[in-house]
Amino acid sequence: MIIAIKILLVLASFGYFISSVLLGYDYVKDIYKASGQLALISLFLSISLPNKFLVFIKFFGKLAGFFAILHFLNFVIVDNQFNIKILFTNTIAIRNLLGLIAFIFMILMFYKKYLNYSNFVFLLAAFHYSLSVKIPETLHYLVILVAFLFLFRSKNDIRKD
């Protein structure tokens, strides 16, 4: 049963990703947007689920990591075309720097399984998301507010061990 639910969730997320990219007109921008949103949503679900759903906490964490890697590879390969000078120039912009730091901490969480920076990564990703648009909307501010609330919650959580 759990495997079937996981398969449905993966199919739904890939369905959203593919439809967002295929229905858009700028593939690079659409891949950025869809992969970033899916990484943020998956990370949010991984953080917000109660401890009794540990299987889904890990699943959404891995899904968030996958979409974050896709988002990062789109930045390096497609957008900057491996050009080190352009890559460095684009990376030092504050919105991209926040995303890079969040990505590095997310990768560290995968290698050191007892490190839990998920709330911090979610906050950095929320800022990265809100700074990625020219004019932030209510949703962008709401994501930052939720990230701050998650950062300062004092809940007994097995993920902090």
SEKE-170875 format. One record per atom (N, C-alpha, C): x, y, z; residue in one letter. Coordinates in steps of 0.02 Angstrom, whole numbers, padded with zeros to 5 digits, always signed. Last residue first. Example, Ala and Ser with C-alpha at 12.3 -4.5 7.8 and 13.67 -1.06 7.14 Angstrom:
<timis>
+00642-00112+00354S;+00684-00053+00357S;+00645+00002+00394S;+00660-00284+00390A;+00615-00225+00390A;+00660-00165+00390A;
</timis>
This chain:
<timis>
+00881+00696+00811D;+00931+00653+00843D;+00994+00650+00804D;+00783+00761+00744K;+00836+00803+00773K;+00890+00761+00807K;+00684+00677+00707R;+00732+00695+00655R;+00788+00738+00682R;+00597+00664+00808I;+00648+00612+00803I;+00700+00630+00751I;+00553+00800+00906D;+00555+00773+00838D;+00611+00723+00834D;+00458+00901+00998N;+00499+00841+01004N;+00497+00805+00937N;+00468+01070+00952K;+00429+01008+00951K;+00478+00950+00960K;+00464+01222+00934S;+00497+01180+00984S;+00455+01117+00993S;+00499+01321+00792R;+00454+01277+00829R;+00494+01234+00877R;+00575+01404+00713F;+00572+01418+00785F;+00523+01373+00823F;+00561+01357+00584L;+00628+01364+00612L;+00626+01371+00688L;+00426+01364+00558F;+00457+01299+00564F;+00525+01303+00596F;+00413+01504+00550L;+00377+01467+00602L;+00406+01397+00612L;+00493+01529+00438F;+00513+01555+00504F;+00477+01519+00560F;+00413+01464+00342A;+00482+01441+00354A;+00508+01467+00421A;+00298+01543+00345V;+00294+01472+00365V;+00363+01445+00381V;+00354+01663+00295L;+00324+01661+00361L;+00320+01589+00387L;+00392+01622+00166I;+00443+01645+00214I;+00416+01641+00285I;+00266+01593+00113V;+00316+01540+00118V;+00371+01559+00167V;+00208+01720+00117L;+00180+01667+00157L;+00229+01610+00166L;+00282+01788+00021Y;+00287+01809+00091Y;+00260+01755+00138Y;+00237+01717-00091H;+00308+01719-00075H;+00319+01739-00002H;+00099+01743-00093L;+00123+01675-00083L;+00197+01673-00062L;+00092+01879-00124T;+00073+01856-00057T;+00100+01786-00043T;+00239+01910-00224E;+00167+01910-00212E;+00154+01884-00141E;+00376+02012-00278P;+00349+01957-00237P;+00274+01966-00225P;+00432+02047-00429I;+00384+02075-00383I;+00355+02018-00342I;+00531+01964-00483K;+00542+02037-00480K;+00495+02069-00430K;+00585+01814-00400V;+00537+01852-00441V;+00551+01926-00433V;+00673+01761-00310S;+00680+01742-00381S;+00633+01779-00427S;+00649+01785-00180L;+00693+01833-00215L;+00700+01817-00289L;+00573+01676-00144S;+00542+01742-00145S;+00585+01794-00180S;+00666+01570-00156Y;+00604+01571-00196Y;+00574+01641-00200Y;+00760+01607-00060H;+00781+01598-00130H;+00720+01602-00176H;+00679+01599+00054F;+00707+01664+00033F;+00729+01661-00040F;+00655+01461+00049A;+00599+01508+00047A;+00623+01577+00026A;+00783+01410+00064A;+00748+01397+00001A;+00688+01444-00006A;+00807+01450+00196L;+00849+01476+00141L;+00815+01467+00074L;+00705+01374+00260L;+00707+01447+00265L;+00748+01478+00209L;+00745+01244+00227F;+00679+01269+00205F;+00677+01345+00208F;+00867+01238+00293V;+00866+01232+00220V;+00800+01259+00192V;+00819+01244+00424F;+00863+01297+00399F;+00864+01297+00323F;+00747+01125+00429N;+00712+01189+00441N;+00753+01247+00415N;+00850+01031+00401S;+00793+01038+00357S;+00755+01103+00367S;+00966+00987+00454Y;+00962+01058+00439Y;+00899+01074+00399Y;+01023+00865+00540N;+00957+00889+00519N;+00958+00965+00514N;+01126+00726+00528L;+01122+00799+00528L;+01052+00819+00505L;+01124+00592+00508Y;+01101+00616+00573Y;+01100+00692+00578Y;+01177+00563+00384K;+01106+00553+00393K;+01080+00578+00461K;+01270+00642+00282K;+01273+00631+00354K;+01201+00625+00378K;+01221+00649+00150Y;+01282+00611+00166Y;+01289+00595+00239Y;+01105+00725+00158F;+01102+00659+00128F;+01163+00617+00145F;+01148+00842+00218M;+01099+00801+00254M;+01094+00731+00224M;+01229+00892+00116L;+01259+00869+00179L;+01212+00826+00219L;+01129+00929+00025I;+01175+00875+00007I;+01210+00848+00070I;+01077+01035+00098M;+01034+00979+00082M;+01077+00918+00063M;+01184+01123+00102F;+01161+01094+00165F;+01115+01034+00152F;+01188+01153-00036I;+01246+01121-00003I;+01225+01088+00062I;+01063+01215-00054F;+01079+01154-00090F;+01137+01117-00057F;+01078+01330+00025A;+01026+01281+00041A;+01040+01214+00008A;+01181+01390-00049I;+01193+01370+00021I;+01141+01318+00043I;+01113+01413-00170L;+01172+01370-00168L;+01187+01345-00097L;+01013+01502-00129G;+00995+01437-00156G;+01053+01388-00155G;+01093+01610-00092L;+01050+01578-00042L;+01029+01508-00065L;+01148+01640-00216L;+01192+01619-00162L;+01152+01584-00107L;+01039+01683-00287N;+01070+01621-00308N;+01117+01594-00253N;+01011+01802-00218R;+00959+01751-00224R;+00989+01683-00244R;+01132+01875-00229I;+01108+01852-00164I;+01056+01797-00169I;+01256+01828-00345A;+01194+01865-00333A;+01161+01834-00272A;+01355+01738-00365I;+01365+01785-00310I;+01305+01831-00301I;+01316+01665-00477T;+01310+01634-00412T;+01317+01684-00355T;+01345+01742-00589N;+01275+01730-00572N;+01267+01702-00502N;+01485+01737-00584T;+01450+01802-00582T;+01377+01793-00562T;+01508+01600-00598F;+01529+01635-00537F;+01492+01701-00529F;+01455+01580-00727L;+01429+01543-00670L;+01446+01578-00604L;+01537+01659-00805I;+01466+01676-00800I;+01435+01642-00739I;+01658+01587-00783K;+01653+01659-00769K;+01580+01681-00760K;+01628+01456-00824I;+01647+01470-00755I;+01639+01544-00737I;+01504+01387-00912N;+01550+01443-00917N;+01566+01467-00846N;+01406+01289-00917F;+01472+01271-00889F;+01524+01327-00895F;+01289+01359-00953Q;+01326+01320-01002Q;+01398+01305-00981Q;+01193+01425-00879N;+01261+01453-00880N;+01309+01416-00926N;+01075+01349-00908D;+01074+01422-00904D;+01143+01453-00912D;+01116+01213-00916V;+01075+01244-00968V;+01081+01320-00967V;+01208+01188-00806I;+01217+01162-00873I;+01180+01204-00925I;+01170+01262-00688V;+01240+01254-00708V;+01246+01237-00783V;+01028+01260-00682F;+01066+01323-00673F;+01136+01317-00702F;+01001+01126-00697N;+00974+01172-00746N;+01012+01239-00743N;+01060+01079-00580L;+01089+01061-00644L;+01063+01105-00701L;+00971+01134-00485F;+01041+01156-00486F;+01074+01139-00553F;+00853+01064-00517H;+00853+01137-00517H;+00925+01164-00524H;+00896+00933-00491L;+00873+00952-00558L;+00874+01028-00567L;+00919+00946-00354I;+00975+00930-00399I;+00957+00948-00471I;+00789+00970-00312A;+00840+01021-00300A;+00901+01009-00346A;+00727+00851-00345F;+00708+00911-00382F;+00756+00968-00370F;+00798+00766-00254F;+00799+00754-00326F;+00782+00817-00365F;+00764+00823-00130G;+00833+00821-00152G;+00839+00811-00227G;+00627+00796-00128A;+00650+00866-00127A;+00723+00870-00151A;+00634+00657-00124L;+00603+00690-00181L;+00624+00763-00186L;+00692+00641+00002K;+00728+00618-00058K;+00700+00650-00121K;+00588+00695+00079G;+00655+00723+00082G;+00696+00704+00022G;+00483+00609+00050F;+00478+00678+00027F;+00546+00714+00031F;+00538+00492+00112F;+00520+00493+00041F;+00517+00565+00015F;+00550+00528+00246K;+00610+00512+00207K;+00597+00515+00132K;+00414+00545+00272I;+00461+00599+00286I;+00525+00588+00245I;+00361+00421+00245F;+00346+00475+00198F;+00390+00536+00210F;+00413+00351+00353V;+00424+00326+00285V;+00413+00382+00235V;+00362+00420+00464L;+00434+00423+00449L;+00450+00400+00378L;+00241+00459+00523F;+00246+00449+00451F;+00318+00452+00428F;+00255+00492+00655K;+00230+00424+00640K;+00230+00409+00565K;+00293+00626+00661N;+00344+00574+00665N;+00319+00504+00646N;+00200+00725+00539P;+00216+00701+00607P;+00262+00640+00604P;+00263+00838+00413L;+00230+00776+00431L;+00248+00755+00503L;+00342+00949+00385S;+00279+00959+00421S;+00244+00894+00442S;+00456+00911+00314I;+00463+00943+00379I;+00398+00941+00419I;+00403+00857+00198S;+00449+00817+00238S;+00456+00846+00308S;+00331+00964+00148L;+00295+00904+00170L;+00339+00860+00214L;+00439+01051+00117F;+00388+01071+00165F;+00350+01010+00191F;+00502+00975+00019L;+00538+00989+00081L;+00489+01010+00135L;+00402+00978-00079S;+00423+00914-00051S;+00460+00924+00015S;+00399+01117-00106I;+00339+01082-00080I;+00358+01016-00048I;+00530+01136-00154L;+00506+01173-00096L;+00445+01138-00065L;+00531+01053-00267A;+00580+01042-00213A;+00556+01076-00149A;+00429+01111-00341L;+00420+01042-00317L;+00471+01026-00262L;+00485+01237-00366Q;+00423+01231-00329Q;+00413+01161-00301Q;+00599+01199-00441G;+00606+01235-00378G;+00543+01230-00335G;+00541+01137-00552S;+00585+01098-00509S;+00594+01133-00441S;+00464+01245-00606A;+00432+01183-00585A;+00477+01143-00537A;+00563+01347-00628K;+00504+01359-00588K;+00474+01293-00561K;+00661+01286-00711Y;+00678+01319-00648Y;+00617+01321-00602Y;+00580+01248-00818I;+00613+01196-00779I;+00634+01224-00711I;+00542+01376-00862D;+00490+01330-00838D;+00520+01273-00798D;+00663+01431-00903K;+00626+01462-00849K;+00574+01415-00820K;+00691+01341-01007V;+00738+01350-00952V;+00702+01379-00892V;+00581+01353-01095Y;+00594+01291-01061Y;+00641+01299-01001Y;+00459+01457-01121D;+00530+01464-01107D;+00550+01404-01063D;+00328+01420-01131Y;+00361+01440-01193Y;+00437+01448-01183Y;+00233+01281-01062G;+00265+01346-01061G;+00299+01361-01127G;+00192+01151-01069L;+00142+01203-01082L;+00171+01273-01083L;+00305+01078-01033L;+00279+01073-01101L;+00228+01127-01118L;+00325+01113-00898V;+00377+01126-00947V;+00348+01127-01018V;+00206+01073-00837S;+00229+01142-00830S;+00280+01160-00883S;+00203+00937-00870S;+00151+00982-00897S;+00172+01055-00891S;+00315+00893-00797I;+00314+00888-00870I;+00261+00933-00900I;+00275+00922-00663F;+00337+00948-00692F;+00334+00949-00768F;+00155+00851-00648Y;+00155+00923-00641Y;+00217+00954-00674Y;+00208+00722-00668G;+00156+00748-00712G;+00151+00823-00709G;+00294+00712-00560F;+00322+00715-00628F;+00271+00739-00679F;+00196+00712-00459S;+00247+00765-00461S;+00279+00770-00529S;+00122+00597-00493A;+00089+00662-00490A;+00140+00719-00494A;+00221+00498-00482L;+00188+00510-00547L;+00154+00578-00548L;+00248+00508-00345V;+00301+00521-00394V;+00270+00536-00462V;+00122+00472-00293L;+00151+00538-00278L;+00206+00557-00328L;+00110+00340-00342L;+00061+00392-00362L;+00088+00462-00349L;+00217+00282-00273I;+00217+00283-00347I;+00169+00337-00372I;+00173+00297-00140K;+00235+00329-00163K;+00237+00335-00239K;+00060+00215-00144I;+00053+00286-00130I;+00114+00324-00153I;+00122+00092-00168A;+00074+00118-00217A;+00064+00193-00207A;+00196+00077-00052I;+00231+00082-00116I;+00184+00111-00169I;+00095+00063+00041I;+00139+00121+00045I;+00175+00132-00021I;+00041-00060+00000M;+00000+00000+00000M;+00043+00063+00000M;
</timis>
